[in-house]
Amino acid sequence: MENKRPLILISNDDGFQAKGINELIRYVSDLGDIVVMAPDGPRSGQSSAITVHDPVRYQLVRRVSGLTIYKCSGTPTDCIKLSKMTVLERKPDLLLSGINHGENAGINAIYSGTMGAVIEGCLNSIPSIGFSVDNHSLDADFVHCAETIRRIIRKTLQEGLPQNICLNVNFPAEGEIKGVRICRQTKGVWGHEWEKQTHPRGFDFFWLTGDFENKEPECEDTDNWAFHNGYASITPTSVDLTAYEMIDKLKAWNL
C-alpha cells in the first residue's frame, strides 16, 4: 500500500468532454492514478443535487495506463456517489472538480455543480478541491493556472485537509498569476435574475440571467477581489452548516 501512487478522482459540472476537465487531467497525470467520473453533458448550477426519480447510468469512455474515464448520466454529486459504489477499488487520496468554465466565488459556490462534487467528496472524508476560471468560453485558456494547480495539489496530498473542510480555488480569466491569496467568501447577491420574454403562442416565459452585485468591491481579503486583480484565490470552505455563534443566543430565547 505504501508504494501505491495516489488515487485521484476527478469530476466536474461541464461534462467529460469539456476543455477544462481535460486540461486538469493533463496537468495532474503524473501526480497519481486518475479515475474520472463526470457528467455526460453540462450540469452547471446543479449544486449538490441528486437524481431521485430516474435511473442513473455510467459508461467507460477510455482506459489507458494510469487513467480511466467514465461518463455518467447524473449530476456531479451522483458521479461521486456512483464512483464510490462501482468503479473505485479503494478510497481516493484526493478529489478534484473542474476546471470550471466560469468562476465560483462568493455565493456562486452554493449554486455550483463544480463545488457540489467537492462537497460530496468532503462529506466522505476525501480531501477535495474545486478549480474554476473566470472565463465562460468553451475554448478558455487554462495554461496560466497549471503550475499553481499542481502546487496546490502536491501540498494537499502532503498535508491533507481537516474533516469537513474543502477548498474552493478561483483563477483570473487570463494572464500571469501574481500569487495565491487565502480569502474569505465575498458578500454579494444576484440581481435582475430573470429575463421575461413572450412566446409566439402568447404566453410569457423566463430565461435565467442576472448580474452579480458585489457588496464589498474594495475589500482585498475576498475571493472576488483576488481573481479580479490577478491572483488565485483559495477559500477554505466548511460543509458543516451549523451557525455555532447562534446556539447560545437561541437557547436564551427559552423556547
HUUR-V726533 format. One record per residue. SS is DSSP state (alpha for helix, beta for strand, coil for the rest). PHI is phi in whole degrees, -180 to 180 (NA if undefined). D_LAST is the distance of its C-alpha to the last C-alpha in Angstrom with 1 decimal. Layout:
ss,phi,d_last
SS,PHI,D_LAST
SS,PHI,D_LAST
This chain:
ss,phi,d_last
coil,NA,53.1
coil,-66,53.6
coil,-90,56.5
coil,-74,54.5
coil,-69,53.9
coil,-57,50.3
beta,-100,48.9
beta,-116,47.4
beta,-96,45.6
beta,-124,45.8
beta,-145,44.3
coil,-168,43.6
coil,-122,42.6
coil,-95,46.0
coil,100,47.8
coil,-67,50.2
coil,-91,53.1
coil,-62,51.5
alpha,-61,53.4
alpha,-59,50.4
alpha,-71,49.7
alpha,-72,53.4
alpha,-68,53.8
alpha,-61,50.9
alpha,-56,52.7
alpha,-64,55.9
alpha,-68,54.3
alpha,-111,52.8
coil,-60,55.4
coil,-91,56.9
coil,-95,53.6
coil,174,52.9
beta,-86,53.3
beta,-108,51.6
beta,-120,49.9
beta,-109,48.9
beta,-131,46.7
beta,-130,46.2
beta,-59,45.7
coil,-79,48.9
coil,-165,48.2
coil,-60,45.9
coil,-136,42.1
coil,-61,40.9
coil,74,37.3
coil,-85,36.2
coil,51,33.5
coil,-102,32.3
coil,-61,33.3
coil,-124,34.7
coil,-89,37.2
coil,-120,35.9
coil,-111,38.3
coil,-134,41.7
coil,-69,43.6
coil,-115,44.0
coil,-124,47.4
beta,-135,48.9
beta,-145,52.5
beta,-69,54.5
beta,-100,56.0
beta,-160,57.9
beta,-139,58.4
beta,-134,60.5
coil,-59,60.5
coil,82,57.2
beta,-146,55.6
beta,-130,54.3
beta,-121,52.9
beta,-122,51.0
beta,-113,49.8
beta,-133,46.8
coil,-80,46.0
coil,-98,42.2
coil,-85,39.8
alpha,-56,39.7
alpha,-65,36.8
alpha,-56,38.8
alpha,-58,41.7
alpha,-70,39.9
alpha,-60,38.5
alpha,-69,42.0
alpha,-57,43.8
alpha,-60,42.0
alpha,-84,42.8
alpha,-114,46.4
coil,-105,48.5
coil,-90,47.3
coil,-87,49.0
coil,-153,46.6
coil,-68,43.5
coil,-64,44.3
coil,-81,44.6
beta,-160,43.4
beta,-119,42.1
beta,-122,43.3
beta,-131,42.5
beta,124,44.7
beta,-73,46.6
beta,-75,44.8
beta,-83,46.8
coil,124,44.5
coil,-73,42.0
coil,-131,38.4
coil,-87,37.0
coil,56,33.8
coil,-72,31.6
alpha,-60,34.6
alpha,-62,33.5
alpha,-73,30.6
alpha,-85,33.1
coil,-71,35.9
alpha,-70,37.5
alpha,-56,39.2
alpha,-76,35.9
alpha,-59,34.6
alpha,-65,37.4
alpha,-63,36.6
alpha,-63,32.9
alpha,-64,34.0
alpha,-62,36.4
alpha,-62,33.8
alpha,-62,31.5
coil,-100,34.5
coil,62,35.1
coil,-104,38.2
coil,-56,38.8
beta,-135,38.6
beta,-137,39.9
beta,-108,40.2
beta,-118,43.2
beta,-141,43.6
beta,-125,46.3
coil,-77,46.1
coil,-153,48.8
coil,-88,48.4
coil,-62,52.1
coil,-63,53.0
coil,-110,55.7
coil,-56,53.6
coil,-93,55.1
coil,-115,53.1
alpha,-60,55.9
alpha,-66,54.5
alpha,-93,51.4
alpha,-57,53.2
alpha,-68,53.7
alpha,-66,50.2
alpha,-58,48.7
alpha,-64,51.0
alpha,-64,50.0
alpha,-63,46.3
alpha,-66,46.9
alpha,-60,49.2
alpha,-69,46.8
alpha,-67,43.8
alpha,-62,46.0
alpha,-75,46.9
alpha,-98,43.6
coil,74,41.0
coil,-132,37.5
coil,-64,34.3
coil,-56,32.0
coil,72,29.9
beta,-118,32.0
beta,-126,34.6
beta,-118,36.9
beta,-113,37.4
beta,-112,40.9
beta,-126,42.4
beta,-120,46.0
coil,-65,47.9
coil,-63,50.1
coil,-163,53.4
coil,90,55.3
coil,-65,55.4
coil,-74,52.0
coil,-71,51.8
coil,161,49.5
beta,-113,46.0
beta,-119,42.9
beta,-87,39.6
coil,-128,37.1
beta,-98,33.6
coil,-73,32.7
coil,-64,33.8
coil,-86,31.3
beta,-173,32.6
beta,-139,32.2
beta,-93,34.7
beta,-123,36.1
coil,49,38.7
coil,-79,37.7
beta,-128,39.6
beta,-107,43.3
beta,-85,44.2
beta,-135,47.5
beta,-113,49.4
coil,-71,50.9
coil,-55,54.6
coil,-86,53.6
coil,106,51.6
coil,-100,47.9
beta,-85,45.7
beta,-143,44.2
beta,-135,42.4
beta,-102,43.1
beta,-71,40.4
coil,-143,41.6
coil,118,40.0
beta,-130,40.2
beta,-79,38.0
beta,-104,36.9
beta,-75,36.7
coil,-82,34.5
coil,-147,36.1
coil,-62,39.7
coil,-92,41.0
coil,-79,38.5
coil,-84,40.8
coil,-98,38.1
beta,-103,37.0
alpha,-65,38.4
alpha,-63,39.6
alpha,-64,41.7
alpha,-61,43.1
alpha,-76,44.7
alpha,-75,45.8
coil,-116,47.7
coil,90,49.4
coil,-105,47.1
beta,-83,45.5
beta,-105,41.7
beta,-119,39.6
beta,-111,35.9
beta,-66,34.1
beta,-125,31.3
beta,-98,28.4
coil,-95,27.3
coil,-86,24.0
coil,-87,21.7
coil,-65,18.7
coil,-90,17.9
alpha,-61,17.6
alpha,-68,17.4
alpha,-94,14.0
alpha,-62,12.4
alpha,-66,12.2
alpha,-63,11.2
alpha,-70,8.1
alpha,-61,7.3
coil,-70,8.1
coil,-70,5.5
coil,55,3.7
coil,-72,0.0
